[in-house]
Amino acid sequence: MSAEQTAHVVLIPSYNTGARLFATIAAVRRFGLPVIVVIDGSTDGTGDRLVRMAARDPALLACVLPRNQGKGAAVLHGLHQARSRGFTHAVTMDADGQHSAAHIGALIALSVAHPRAMVLGRPVFDDSAPRIRVFGHRIANFCTGLVTTQGAIGDSLFGFRVYPIRPLIETFARTTAMRRFDFDSEAAIRLYWLGIPPINVATPVRYFRRDQGGVSHFKYLRDNLLLAAMYARLAAALLLNAVARLIRRTGQSWDRQAVTPTGGLNDSRSIPTRHGPARPGYPSRHNAAAGLDEALRRRGPGHDASEGRTSVFPPAGLRSSRRNSDT
């Protein structure tokens, strides 16, 4: 994919964010960027107002889900809508105004220059950030480093990002998770596993108080347990994958040991391979070439296809006649 082929859209999932949603949309639209907003079963009336707003703005698409499904599910719905309209990359940002619309252009510029990469915002916290939130980000980032590489993903919880749409949709298809608050962390980790390079960009973040219209649906016990379960699940998947690779390498090592340095055949009946244990009395498939001379010696000259194998060398008489015919 070349830089000229990229097309970016801003994707905003929203759940009961009230007036803050429309302030965020206005801030993005001031930069002339197309926007997809997914109302995730909100009950605050924002869905109806958004639909009316989108009717007057052709660059704004309103998607209203009938029930709350979670942030990840809302993002997935928006990704399908974006892809069907020809967009290649999605800029995800929160609906409550925490993320800086003024920095979208810088993220998109990096994405255009590196279309295979995921561009990840790294939050620069100010005095408005609750200490418990800052501490939570640090813990999550440490855990993310355990299943990736420390520092590769600058911040696993910060949702201000640019994703290449196709690999992200494919990542969703590989798991039934990532549909709720665990989306931001698991998406970055799984894309990293797939070889999607991360580019981290420092961007400001602002937390609004309730009297400023700030909205937070983060539940400390529920969502921290969800994150803990996610990291445990991903660590287990990583461990199982490492064990599987070790077993494959061990099987290949056993196969190599089955052939002696002089080309002879060890007793393959007792040597397991990655294709299963060798059948009694037969060399393993990988040792068939090494055991060819032994097999021919046992079966005698001229073994033909009626016995299940075509002779590699012709019978002695035929060899003589061929030599005679050449003279």
NUFI-217272 format. One record per atom (N, C-alpha, C, O): x, y, z. Coordinates in steps of 0.001 Angstrom, whole numbers, plus 524288, in hexadecimal, padded with zeros to 5 digits. Layout:
N
XYZ ...
This chain:
327
803527FB5B80000 800008000080000 80377804D980000 806D58057080362 802A9808407FC48 805B780D097FBF2 80303811647FED8 7FE678110880029 805FC815957FFD5 803C7819F3802B4 7FF3B81C5D7FFBB 7FB8481E4B80218 7FF8A81C417FA62 7FB6981EA57F74A 7F63F81BB07F7AB 7F22181DD57F66B 7F671816D57F95E 7F1C08139A7F990 7EF04813C57FEDF 7EAEC811557FF86 7F121816828028B 7EEC881691807C0 7EA3A81A65807FC 7EA4481E768056A 7E6608190B80B0F 7E1E381C7880BFB 7E05D81BDF811AE 7DF458178C81378 7E0488202881485 7DF768201B81A29 7DA1F8223E81BA0 7D81F825E481936 7D7E381FE281FA1 7D2F7821AF821D9 7D384821A0827C6 7D63181E46829F1 7D1038254D82A5A 7D1058256E83012 7CC6B8223683204 7C7FA8230A83060 7CD8281E8B83583 7C98A81AFC8378A 7C8D781BF583D62 7CC8781B738406D 7C41281D5C83EE7 7C2FB81EC384457 7BEA681B3E8467F 7BA2181BD6844F6 7BFEB8179C84A01 7BBD1814B684CBC 7B9C8817F68514F 7BCC681AB8853DF 7B4BB817A08524E 7B28381AFA85662 7AE518181485966 7AB138155485728 7AE73818C085E8F 7AA5E81697861EC 7A90A81A9786622 7AC1981B83869BB 7A48481CE7865A3 7A287820A386985 7A67F824E486AE8 7A780825EB86F7F 7A8B582753866EC 7AC8682B7E867DA 7AA1B830EF8677C 7ACD1834D386849 7A51E8313F8664E 7A25F8363D8667C 7A4A383A57862D9 7A6528392485E81 7A4AA83F3A864AF 7A64E843A086174 7AC048435385FED 7AD8D8458385BEE 7AF34840A58630A 7B4B884031861C1 7B58A83DAD85C64 7B93F83F06859A3 7B22B83A1885AEB 7B29783782855D6 7B26C83B8385172 7B5A983B5584DE5 7AEC483F0C851A2 7AE09842C084D5A 7B25F846D984D3B 7B3B8848D584911 7B48C8481E851C7 7B91684B8F851DF 7BDC4848DF84F50 7C0D184B5E84C90 7BE4E843BF8503F 7C29C840CC84DE1 7C1EE8407E847FD 7C5B08413C84516 7BD2583F668462D 7BC2783F2684090 7BD5B8446183DFD 7BFD78448B839E0 7BBA08489D8405D 7BC9484DCD83E26 7C26884EF483DCE 7C43485147839FF 7C56084D58841C6 7CAFF84E4B841BF 7CDA284B5B83D41 7D13584D6883AC7 7CBE18469683C36 7CE2384382837F1 7CC89845B8832AC 7CFC58462982F24 7C79B8471A8321D 7C5AD8490582D19 7C82784E4582BAA 7C86084F9A8270C 7C9FF8514082F76 7CCA58562E82E3B 7D1878554882AF0 7D340858CB82823 7D3C58509782B44 7D85C84F4B8282C 7D6E684CAE82305 7DA4E84AE582023 7D1E084C77821E0 7D01784A5681CE5 7D0658447481C63 7D04A842668180B 7D0C7841B5820BE 7D15C83C098209D 7CC0D8394E820B8 7C88683B098237E 7CB708351581DC2 7C6968320D81E0F 7C64782F2A82341 7CA4582DA882578 7C18D82E6A82529 7C0C882C2882A59 7BC92827F882A2D 7B877828B1827C7 7BDA18239682CBC 7B9B781F8D82DBF 7B8FB81F46833A6 7BCBB81E798368C 7B42B81FEF83565 7B2EF81F9083AF1 7AF5F81ADA83BBE 7AB6681A448391A 7B0DE8178883F6D 7ADB0812EC840B1 7AB69813C084620 7AE3C813C784A05 7A6478146C84654 7A383814E784B53 7A28080F6884D5B 79F7980C7384B13 7A50E80E13851A8 7A4F5808B2853B0 7A078807FB85796 7A15D8073385C3E 79BA3808428559E 7971F8075A858F7 7964080B8C85D00 7944A80A668613D 797A48106885BD5 79703814AE85F99 79142815A3860D2 78DD1814CC85D91 790568176886595 78AFF8189586750 78A5781E5F868A7 7867D81FE486B1A 78E228219786707 78E018272786870 78BFA82A9F86406 78C5882F6886458 789DE8284385FF2 787B682B4A85BA6 78BA682D0F8579A 78A2C82FAB853D8 790A382BBB8583C 7949982D748547C 793E482AE884F29 7956582D2A84B30 7919F8263C84F06 790E38239984A0C 78D58826A784665 78EAC82773841D7 788DE8285D84853 7853382B5084515 787998306E84345 7871D831E283EB6 78A2983320846CD 78C8E8382084555 790DB8374A8414D 7917483A7283DB9 793D983316841D8 7980E8320183E28 795E3830E1838BA 79809832B2834D3 791A782DE683878 78F4C82CAA83366 78D98831B2830A9 78E718324982BF7 78B428353E8337B 789A683A338311F 78E6E83D5882F52 78E5483FD882B37 7928D83D308326A 7975783FFE83114 799D883DB382C25 79BAB84098828C5 799EC8388582BC0 79C43835EF8273D 79928836F682244 79B61836F981E00 79408837D3822C1 790D2838F481E29 7926483E1A81B9A 7916E83EE5816F6 794CB8419381E97 7966A846A581C83 79C39846BC81B06 79E1184A88818BA 79F168429681C53 7A4BC8428581B67 7A63283D7781888 7A6528395481AFA 7A74A83DAD8137A 7A885838E181087 7AD9F8364781230 7AE85831BD810E0 7B0F68390881508 7B5E1836C1816D4 7B56C8344A81C39 7B9518329F81E7F 7B09B8341281E43 7AFA5831B882365 7ABE782D28822C9 7A79A82DBE820B8 7AD97828988249B 7AA51823ED82468 7A8BD8226C829EC 7AC11821C582D56 7A3B4821E082AC9 7A1AA8205882FEB 7A00881AA582FCC 79CF38190A82C7A 7A21C8179A8336D 7A0A28121B8340E 79E7E8117D83999 7A1428128483D66 7999B80FD183A10 7971E80F5683F2D 795F98099484036 792AA8073A83DA2 798BC80756843FD 797D4801E38456C 7934F8019684946 792CC804FE84CA1 790027FD92848DE 78B4E7FD5084C22 78C707FC3E851E5 7893B7FD848553D 790EB7F9F085318 792307F8C08588D 7980D7F9638595E 79B1E7F944855AA 799857FA1185E44 79F017FABB85F92 7A1F07F59685EF2 7A06F7F19D86134 7A6247F5AE85BDD 7A92C7F0F285ADA 7AED27F16085CAA 7B18F7ED6E85CF0 7B0967F60785DE3 7B5F67F6BC85F93 7B91B7F9D285B9B 7B7CE7F9FB856FB 7BD497FC4785D7E 7C06B7FFA685A1B 7C2927FCC285566 7C2377FEA7850FE 7C4D27F82285655 7C71D7F53585204 7C3267F3C084DE3 7C43E7F42084938 7BE8A7F21684F90 7BA777F0B784BD5 7B8C17F578848B2 7B7C67F50D84402 7B8637F9FB84B3D 7B6F77FEC484877 7BB2C800398447C 7B9EC801C98401D 7C0147FFBA845F2 7C454800D88424E 7C41F7FD2183DAA 7C4D07FECC83935 7C32E7F82683EA5 7C2E07F45283A66 7BE847F5B683699 7BF397F55D831DB 7BA097F746838A8 7B5BD7F8E28353F 7B76F7FD82831E1 7B6627FD9C82D30 7BA058014B8343C 7BBDA805C78314B 7BFF48046182D3F 7C016806B182908 7C3538009982E7C 7C7557FEE682AC3 7C4E27FC97825DC 7C6A77FDA782184 7C0D27F96F8268C 7BE237F730821FF 7BBB07FB7A81EB0 7BBEA7FB4B819E4 7B95D7FF5082140 7B715803AB81E64 7BB4B806B481B69 7BA8080846816F0 7BFBB8077F81DEF 7C3F980A6781B73 7C62E80774816C9 7C714809B5812A2 7C7088026E81784 7C9487FF5381344 7C5977FF1880E8F 7C75C7FF5D80A18 7C08D7FE9C80F83 7BCC97FE5980B3A 7BC97803768082B 7BAC18038A803BA 7BE70807AC80A78 7BE7980CCB807DC 7C3DB80E3E805BF 7C4C1812B680437 7C76880A7E805AB 7CC7780B428032B 7D0C380D6B80695 7D50180E90804A1 7CFCF80E0680BA5 7D3F180FF580F1C 7D7BA80B8981069 7D62E80705810FD 7DCAB80CED810D8 7E0C18091281205 7E2A78095B817A7 7E4AD80584819B7 7E20480DE081A29 7E3F580EB481F76 7DFDB81197822B1 7DCEF814D9820B3 7DFBA8104C827B5 7DC08812C782B46 7DEF58155582FC8 7E24F812EE83241 7DDA181A36830C9 7DFA381CFA83563 7DB9781C52839B3 7D74E81E7A83959 7DCE78196383DB9 7D937818A284209 7DA3D81CAC84644 7DEB981DC38479F 7D60981EDE84852 7D68F8229F84C9A 7D1AF8226B84FF4 7CD80820E184E27 7D245823FB854D5 7CDEC823D685881 7CA128283E8575C 7CB7982C538553D 7C53382748858D5 7C10E82B0E857C8 7C0C982F6585BD4 7BE1B8334D85AFD 7C38682EC78603A 7C2D38327286498 7C6968370886487 7C6CD83A0886847 7C992837A086049 7CD0083C2985FD2 7D24B83BA686265 7D53883F7686290 7D3A18371486469 7D8BF8366B866EA 7DD33836DE86302 7E16A838C586454 7DC4A8352385E3D 7E06A8351285A48 7E06583A248572B 7DC4B83C7A85641 7E50183BC985593 7E5A5840D0852FA 7E4BD8405784D1D 7E7D883DEB84A5A 7E07E842A684B38 7DF668428E84599 7E3A68456184286 7E4918442483DF8 7E63884920844F3 7EA5784C0A84247 7EF04848A0840E2 7F22684A1C83D8D 7EF8F844148435D 7F3FB8409684258 7F2A683C4183E79 7F6008390983D3D 7EDDA83C1E83C8F 7EC648380A838CC 7EFBA8386B833E2 7F17383470831CD 7F0A583D2683209 7F3AD83DD982D46 7F91C83B8982DA3 7FB0283935829E1 7FBA983C2583224 800EA839F8832D6 800CE83404832B0 8044B8319483073 7FCCC831A983513 7FC5782BFD834FD 7FB5282A0282F79 7FD928261982DD0 7F7EC82CB982CA7 7F6B782B1282754 7FB8782B96823D3 7FC7D8283982086 7FE8C82FC782487 8033F8307F8215B 8070782BF08220A 8094B82A0D81E3E 807B382A2D826E8 80B10825A4827D7 808C9820B882563 80BAA81D7882351 803AA8202C8259E 8011F81B9F8235B 801A981B9081D6C 802758176F81B17 8013B8201681B03 801ED8206B81558 8078381EEE813D9 8085A81C4280FF0 80B47820A2816E9 810C281F67815D5 81204819AF816F5 815808177081486 80F2E8175381AA6 81018811D781C25 80AD280EFB81C3B 808D080DDA82073 8089180DCD817BD 8033180BC681791 8027A8066C81A0B 7FE168050681B6A 806AD8035C81AAA 8062F7FE3781D24 8061D7FE9A82311 804917FAE4825B5 807C2803028252E 808718038A82AD1 803538050482D81 7FFA1806E082B0C 8033D80420832A3 7FF2D8065D835F2 801AC80AE4838DF 805C180A4B83B59 7FF3480F5C8388F 8013D8140A83B1C 7FE698149884054 7F9AA815578407A 801528143C8448B 7FF1381406849C8 800338191084CCB 804B781A8284D95 7FC1981BA784E6E 7FCDA82023851CB 7FEEE81E728571E 7FD3B81A7D85942 80297821708593B 8049D8207B85E7E 8032B8252F861D4 804EF82984860B6 8000B82478865DC 7FDDA828EF868A3 801E582C1086BA9 8055A829EB86E3A 801598312E86B43 80456834C386E89 8007A836E58728F 7FD5283A518715D 800C3834DE87744 7FCF38363887B4F 7FE0B83B9E87D94 8028B83D2487E55 7F9D783E7687EA6 7FA648437588162 7F7F9842F4886D4 7F6DA83EA18889B 7F7328474888966 7F52C8472C88EBB 7EF8A8453E88F12 7EDB1843F389351 7ECCE8450988AAE 7E7648433E88AC8 7E6F383D4F88B36 7E2BF83B4688C5A 7EB3C83A8C88A50 7EB19834D788A56 7EAF5832B888FE8 7EE6C833FA892FF 7E71282F8D89149 7E70682D1D8967C 7EBBE8298789731 7ED3F826AD893A0 7EE03829B989BC8 7F2B38269989CBA 7F1BB820C989BF7 7F52281DF389A17 7ED1A81F0B89D6C 7EBF28197B89CE6 7EBD0817D989727 7ED298136C895D9 7EA2F81B74893B5 7EA4081A4F88E1D 7EFD7819F088C12 7F1218166D8890D 7F31881D8D88DBB 7F89181D7788C00 7FB378187588DD3 7FE17815FC88ADD 7FA3D816F9892B5 7FC7F81225894C7 7FA7080D67891C8 7FD5F809C3890A9 7F57380D7489082 7F3308092488D88 7F5B48088A88833 7F6978042A8866C 7F6DE80CE1885A3 7F98780C9F8808E 7FEEB80A2988124 8008D8070C87DDC 801A980B8E8854E 806E68096088612 806BE8037E886E5 809FD800A4884C9 802FC801B0889F3 802787FC0B88AE3 801237F945885CE 8036D7F53A8848D 7FD707FB6F882DF 7FBE37F90287DEE 8006C7F8E087A13 8011E7F5048774A 803777FCFF879E4 807E97FD2787649 80C097F922877C8 80E6E7F6B687463 80CDE7F86D87CE2 8108E7F46687E9B 80EB47EEFD87CED 811CB7EBDE87AF7 809B17EDDE87DAE 807927E8C887C2C 807CD7E7FF87645 808D27E3B087466 806D87EC2C87362 807347EBD186DAF 80CB77EA7786BFE 80D7F7E77386854 8108E7ECB686EB0 815F47EB8986D6C 8176E7E5DB86E5F 81B127E3DB86BF2 814A27E340871E0 815C57DDBD872F5 814337DA3186E76 8166D7D5FC86DCB 810587DBE386B58 80E907D89E866F8 810297DAEE861B3 80EBE7D8D385D9D 813117DF32861C0 815407E15A85CED 81B017E27185DF0 81DFF7DEDF85F1F 81C847E74785D7A 821C07E91485ED8 821137EE11861F6 81E297F18E86062 823BE7EE6E8665E 823207F305869AA 8242E7F7FD86688 828587F89A86434 8205F7FB8086682 820FD8007C863D7 81F468008985E37 81ED0804B985BE6 81E517FC0585BEE 81CB67FBEA8566B 8176B7FE94855B6 816AA8019485207 813CA7FD7A85939 80EAC8000885937 80ED38041585D89 80EC7802C186229 80F018091085C02 80FE480D4185FC2 80BD880D828640F 80D3080E458689D 806EB80CE0862AD 802B880CCC8668F 7FE6B809488647C 7FC4080A418604D 7FD31805308676C 7F97D8014786589 7F3CD802C586666 7F0558006586410 7F2C68069A869A8 7ED608080E86AE4 7EB7E80CE986800 7E6CD80DF3867CF 7EF0980FD2865CF 7EDA6814CD8635F 7EB41813B985E01 7EDC68116785AA1 7E66B8156785D3E 7E38A813F185885 7E40E817A4853F5 7E14B816FC85013 7E77C81B848543D 7E83F81F4184FFD 7EC5681D0184C46 7F10781D6884D42 7EA8581A9E847FA 7EDFB8178B844B1 7EC4E817C483EF7 7E7FB8196D83DAF 7EFE08160883B8F 7EE938151583612 7EFAA80F59834F3 7F40F80D7F83592 7EB9E80C918334C 7EC208070983200 7EB8C8063282C20 7E841808B3829AC 7EEAC802BC829D2 7ED50800C5824A0 7E8867FD3A8252D 7E88A7F99B82858 7E4827FE3D8222A 7DF6E7FBC082319 7DF817F5E782203 7DD817F2DA82526 7E1C77F44981DA0 7E16A7EEC781C29 7E3C67EB2082040 7E11B7E779821E2 7E8AE7EBEA82205 7EAC27E84D825F4 7E7D57E88782B22 7E7997E4A182DF1 7E59A7ED0982C6F 7E2B17ED518315B 7DDA37EA26830FE 7DC417E771834B8 7DAE77EA6C82CAA 7D6357E73B82BFD 7D7A37E17782C18 7D4D97DE5182E6E 7DBF37E01082997 7DDAA7DA978299C 7DF0F7D8D282F24 7DE257D44F8308A 7E13F7DC4F83245 7E2867DB06837AE 7DD927DA1583AD6 7DD5E7D67083DF7 7D99B7DD4A83A10 7D4927DC6283C96 7D2707D6FE83B35 7D0387D45383E89 7D31C7D56583649 7D0E97D06F83480 7D3817CBBA8370D 7D14C7C7748370B 7D8317CC778393D 7DB097C81983B9B 7D9A47C73284150 7DB717C366843A6 7D67C7CA9A84397 7D5447CA1284923 7CFC37CBFF84A42 7CDAA7CF468476E 7CD787C9F284E60 7C85A7CBE285018 7C8FF7D01885443 7C5277D24B85620 7CDE57D135855B9 7CEF67D54F85994 7CF8F7DA90856CE 7CE1A7DB0B85240 7D1A57DE728596F 7D29F7E3A58574D 7CD947E6BD85661 7CDBB7EACA853CC 7C92F7E4F785865 7C4447E7A585736 7C2CF7EBC385B43 7BF487EEE685A57 7C56C7EBCC85FA3 7C3F27EF7D863BA 7C88B7F315864FF 7CB637F4B586179 7C9477F44F869F2 7CD627F7F586B79 7D2D27F5D086A56 7D6987F8C986A1D 7D3427F0B0869A0 7D8517EE518688A 7DA367EF61862FF 7DE897EDCE8619B 7D71A7F1FD85FD5 7D86C7F2B785A50 7DDB27F55E85984 7E1057F351856B5 7DE817F9E385BF1 7E3347FCF185AD6 7E8307F9D785BD8 7EBBC7F9D485898 7E87A7F73E86044 7ED387F4528619A 7EDE87EF9485E19 7F21D7EEBF85BEB 7E9CB7EC7885D8C 7EA5C7E79385AA5 7EB387E887854D7 7EE1A7E59E85252 7E8C97EC85852B7 7E98A7EDAD84D26 7EF3F7EEF384C07 7F17F7ECE88484D 7F1967F24C84F37 7F7117F3BF84E5E 7FAA27EF0284EF5 7FE4E7EE5B84BEC 7F9977EBB2852D8 7FCE07E71A853C3 7FC757E34184F43 8006A7E16084D47 7F7B67E21784DA9 7F6F97DE3B8497C 7F91A7E03A84441 7FB5B7DD3484146 7F86A7E53484321 7FAA37E75783E56 8009D7E73583E90 8032D7E63F83A9C 802C97E82A8431E 808747E7C8843CA 80A467E230842C1 80E427E15B84033 807617DE67844B9 808B37D8EC843AE 808957D7B283DDE 80BA07D47D83BFC 805137DA3F83B07 8049A7D95783569 808E27DC0F83249 809437DB4F82D8D 80C0E7DF2B834D9 8103F7E1DE83225 80EE17E75583065 811BE7E9A782D4F 80A807E97A83251 809247EEDF83116 80C817F26D8347D 80BF07F25583943 80FF07F5828323E 813877F8A283577 810B27FD2083829 80D6E7FFB2835BF 811E57FE1B83D22 80F998028B83FE1 812FD8076E83F63 817CA8072483F82 8106A80BE583ED6 81308810F483F0B 810768140784371 80BC98152184335 813638156484759 811418180984BED 811FA81DEF84B77 8163581FCF84A27 80DD3820D084C8E 80DE08267E84C1A 80BB6828E48511C 80758827AA852B6 80EB682C418538A 80CEF82EE485850 8089D832CA856F1 809518362A85397 8042E832478598F 7FFCE835DC858AE 7FD628374485DF5 7FD688340E86189 7FB5083BF985E7B 7F8FD83D888637D 7F3BD83ADF86467 7F10583969860B7 7F26783A4886946 7ED538382B86AC1 7EB2283B9886F17 7EDFD83D6587284 7E60983C7586EE5 7E38C83FC3872CF 7DEE683CE687529 7DB9683AD68725A 7DEB383CCC87A54 7DA5183A6C87D1C 7D6A283EC087EFC 7D846842788818D 7D1A983E2E87DA7 7CDBB8420287F3F 7CAF48402F88430 7C9B783B93884C8 7CA00843E1887B7 7C6EB842A988C57 7C1308422F88AD0 7BF96843C488690 7BE2983FF888E60 7B89783F5288D40 7B5E08449688C5F 7B26E8450C8890C 7B7768488B88F62 7B4FD84DA388EA6 7B6AE8504888990 7B48F8545688815 7BA9184DEC886DF 7BC3A84FD0881C4 7BA0484C7787D56 7BB6184D2D878C8 7B6A8848E187EB9 7B4628456287AD1 7B76A8406087A0C 7B64C83D5C87678 7BB4283F7787D67 7BE5683AB587CEC 7BB25835D387E0D 7B7EB835C18819E 7BC14831BA87AF6 7B93782CD287B8A 7BD298285987B88 7C098828208782D 7BCA8824D987F3F 7BFF68202B87F5D 7BC9F81B76880A8 7B99881B8288465 7BD378175E87D7E 7BA678128187E7A 7BE1680E3788070 7BCB08099E8809A 7C2CA80FD3881E8 7C68C80C0F883F2 7C4E780A5A8896A 7C42980D9488CE6 7C4588053B88A1A 7C313802E988F2B 7C8028003A89132 7C9E37FC7688EDF 7CA108023089586 7CF3E800838973F 7CF947FAA58982D 7D34B7F8268966B 7CBCD7F86989AE3 7CC0D7F2CF89BFB 7CB007EFA289714 7CE187EC39895B0 7C6B07F0B589476 7C5307EDA788FDA 7C9407EDF888B85 7CADE7E9F68896A 7CAE37F2A788A33 7CE587F343885B6 7D3F17F1A9886F3 7D6B77EFCE8837C 7D5AA7F25588BD1 7DADF7F06688D31 7DB0C7EA7388D27 7DEF97E82788B97 7D6D77E7F488EDB 7D6907E23988E7A 7D6887E078888CA 7D8EF7DC8A8876B 7D3C97E36B8857D 7D3B27E22C87FF2 7D92D7E28A87D97 7DABE7DF2F87A86 7DC0C7E69587F05 7E15C7E72E87D0E 7E4F97E2E787F21 7E8387E0D287C41 7E4627E19D88421 7E7A37DD7588664 7E6AB7D8478839C 7EA577D56A8826B 7E1B87D71988296 7E0677D24887FCF 7E29F7D25F87A42 7E46D7CE6187848 7E2787D6EC877C7 7E4977D76887281 7EA717D64F87267 7EC4F7D35E86F17 7ED587D8AE8760B 7F3017D7CD87625 7F4417D21A87759 7F7E87CFEA8751D 7F14A7CFB087AD3 7F2217CA2487BFC 7F11C7C6CB8772A 7F4027C31E87610 7ED007C81587455 7EB9D7C52386F99 7EFCB7C5C586B68 7F14D7C1F4868E5 7F1AB7CA8986AA1 7F5A47CB75866A6 7FADF7C8F78682E 7FDA67C6E4864D9 7FC327C92D86D3B 801017C6AA86F00 800BE7C0C486E37 804987BE5486CB0 7FC247BE7886F46 7FB7B7B8D786E71 7FBFC7B77C868AB 7FE617B38C8674C 7F9BE7BABA8654A 7FA297B9CD85FA5 7FFD47BA2985DDF 801947B71185AA2 802AA7BDE985FFC 8082C7BE8285E9F 80B547B9D28607C 80ECA7B7F685DB6 80A267B7E68652F 80CEC7B35D8674C 80BCD7AE8086413 80F617AB8A862D4 806E27ADA7862B9 805807A91485F98 8081D7A94885A44 809C97A5428583A 808797ADDB85809 80B077AE6A852FC 810DC7AD318536C 813207AAC284FF2 813467AEE9857C0 818CE7ADC68588F 819B87A7E485944 81D837A5BC8573E 816387A55785C26 816A779FAA85CE5 8160A79CD8857B7 818E979924856A1 8125879E8785481 8118379C1384F6F 8165A79C9C84BFD 817DE798E984952 818C97A13F84C0D 81D8E7A1EF848F3 821ED79E7184AF7 824E979C40847E6 8224F79DEB8502F 8265879A9A85273 82585794E8850E2 829437922584FA8 820A67932D850EE 81F7378DC884F64 820DE78CE1849AD 82301788CC8484F 81FA9790BE8464F 8210179021840D0 826E878FDC84009 828D778CA583D07 829C079341842C4 82F727932284242 831AE78E0A84458 8355878BE484217 82F7678C11848B4 8314B7872784AED 8304A782AE84723 8339C77F438467A 82BB4782AE844A1 82A7C77EA8840CA 82E3A77EBF83C36 82FDF77AA383A55 82F987836983A62 83346783D483614 838AB781F0837BA 83B7D77F8C834A7 83A157830A83CA7 83F1F7813F83E95 83F4F77B5283EC8 84342778FA83D5C 83B05778D48408F 83ACA7731D8409F 83B3A770F683B19 83DD076CFF83A42 838C07737E83759 8390C771AD831F3 83EA5771CC82FFB 8405F76E2782D5C 84184775FC8313B 846EF7765082F72 84A547723483206 84DE07701582F92 849417710E836FD 84C6376D24839B9 84B54767A7837B4 84E7F7642583894 846F7766D183507 845A97619683327 8494775FCF82ECD 849A975B1F82DD1 84BF77636A82C25 84F9876220827FA 855227627A82A1B 856AA7667D82C46 8582675E488297D 85D7D75E4382B74 860F17617E827EC 85F73762948237B 8659876317829C6 869167663A8267E 86ABD7638382182 86C0B7662C81DB9 86AC075E3B82150 86C6A75B6481CA5 867DE75A3C8190C 8688F757928151A 8635175C2081A44 85ED875B45816DE 85BC37567281848 857E37554A815AF 85D527538D81C53 85A7B74EF181DE3 8558F75051820CD 8544F754E78218B 852C174C4882275 84DC374D2A8250C 84DFE74B3182AA0 84F57746AC82B94 84CA874E9E82E58 84C1674CDB833B4 84704749E083442 844087497783083 84602747D1838CE 84132744FB839BF 83CB4748DE83A2C 83B8974ACB83E6B 83A2274A0A835AE 8361974E1783587 8312574C698384A 82DBC74FA58394D 830AE7475E8398A 82BE3745A983C23 82B377482684178 826D57487C8436C 82F6D749E5843DB 82F1174C2B8490D 82FA37520F84901 82FFD7547984D25 82FBC754768444E 830AB75A11843EB 82BA775CCF8424C 829E875C1483DE1 8294475FEF845B1 8249A762D784426 826027677A840BA 82A25769D28416F 822A4768D783D0A 8236576D67839BF 81E8B770C383A15 81AB076F3A83C82 81EB077569837A2 81A22778CF837C1 815AC776AA83485 81153778B5834B7 816B67728A83185 8129576FF182E97 8108476B338318B 80D887681F82F5E 8121276A948367B 810697661683985 814B676209839B7 8188576279836D0 8143975E0783D19 8184475A0483D87 818AF756D283893 814C8755E9835EC 81D6D7551B8374E 81E45751EB832AB 81B9174CAB8334E 81B7374A7C83796 8196074A9D82F02 816D57457E82F3D 81AE87413F82FE8 81F26741A982DAE 819BF73D15832F7 81D90738E5833D4 81F437368582EAC 81C0A7353382B5C 82477735FE82E08 826857337882966 8275473715824CE 829627356C820C9 825BE73C1882549 8264673FC2820F5 8296974484822BF 828E17464882730 82C9B7468481F51 82F4674B6F820A9 82B6574FE7820A1 8277D74FC381DD4 82C7D753D9823BF 8291775867823C2 8296475B2981E84 82D1D75A5E81B94 8257275E7381D46 82524760E78182B 829F5764308170A 82BDC764418129F 82BF5766EA81AFE 8307A76A4981A22 8357E7672B8197D 839677693C8179A 8356C7622181B11 83A1A75EE881AA8 839BF75B1181629 83CF775784815BD 835D675BBE812C5 83500757F980E93 839A8757C480AE6 83B427538A80942 83BDD75C5080996 8404175C6280604 844F7759A680869 847BD756B7805CB 845D375AAE80D7B 84A4D7584981015 849B8752688106C 84DA774FA48107B 844E975061810A7 8441274ACB8112D 843167480480C0B 8418D7437580C02 843F874AC28079C 842B77487B80291 8460D743B480169 8440873FB17FFB2 84B1E7441980256 84E8F73FAC80135 84CFE73AEC80468 84D117368880273 84B8E73BCC80962 849FE7377480CB4 844F5734FE80AB8 844717303780ABC 841377383580900 83C427362C80706 83D1E732F980216 83ACD72ECE8017A 84070734E17FE8A 84189731FF7F9B8 8444472CD17FAE0 84333728DA7F85F 847CE72CE97FEB3 84A93728137FFFE 846D3723F3801E5 8475471F5D80088 842F47259580521 83F2D721DC80748 83B8971FB280315 83A4571B0F80314 839DC723237FF7B 835EF7218A7FBA3 8385471F0D7F6D0 8359E71C667F3DB 83D5671FDE7F5FF 83FDD71D807F185 83F53720D67ECAE 83C4A724927ECB6 8422771FA57E883 84210722CE7E3C0 83CE3722477E0EC 83A2D71E557E160 83B907265C7DDFB 837147261D7DA84 831DC726A97DD1B 82DEE7253F7DAB9 8318A728A17E1DD 82C85729717E475 8294872D3A7E137 82B2F7316D7DFD8 8245872BD47DFF0 8215172EF87DC46 81C87731467DEDE 81BBA730AD7E392 81946733FB7DBAE 814CF736D87DDBA 810A7733477DFE8 80D83735097E318 8107472E547DE5D 80C7472ACA7E062 80D21729D17E629 80971728317E8CA 811DB72ACC7E839 812DC72A2D7EDC6 8127C72F637F0B2 813CC72FC07F54F 810B77334A7EDFA 80FD87383E7F09D 8145573C147F023 81418740517F264 8187A73AB17ED39 81CE973E4D7ECA7 81F7773D4A7E764 82021738CA7E5D6 820E6741707E4A4 823BC740E67DFB6 82993740D87E0DB 82B967440F7E3CF 82C4573D0A7DE65 831E173C937DF5B 834BF741677DD6E 833B07436B7D932 83864743357E0A1 83B89747B27DF13 83FC07460E7DB42 8410F748FD7D7AE 841F3741447DBFF 8460673F4A7D897 843E973AA27D585 8410A737717D7AF 8454473A337D097 84360735BB7CD70 84617730B57CF18 84A37730F27D18D 843D372BFC7CDC6 84665726FE7CEF5 84BB07269F7CC4A 84CC9729587C87B 84EEF7232B7CE68 85441722BF7CC6D 85453721557C6A9 85771723777C3AF 850D771DAC7C504 850CF71C177BF89 84F7C720957BBF5 851DE721307B7D3 84BC9723AC7BD75 84A42728237BA46 84E9A72C227BA06 84F7172E987B5FA 8515B72CC97BE53 855B87306A7BE37 859DB72E947BA52 85C1E731C17B781 85AD8729777BA27 85EB97275B7B698 85D0B728217B0F4 86023729B47ADA1 85808726FB7AFED 8562E7277D7AA95 8567D72D267A8C7 857A872E2B7A43A 85577730CB7AC40 855D8736467AAC1 85B76737C37A9A2 85C8D73AB07A5FA 85F02735BF7ACCA 86476737017ABC1 8661A734AF7A687 868EB737287A384 8644372FC17A571 865A472D427A081 863717302979BCC 865FA73094797BC 85EB47322679C69 85C48734DB79804 85F00739FB796CC 85E9673C0F7927B 861D073C0079AB7 86497740DC799CC 869A174002796CA 86BC0743A17946F 86B7B73B48796E4 8708573A3F7944F 86FBB738BD78EAE 87385737BA78BE6 
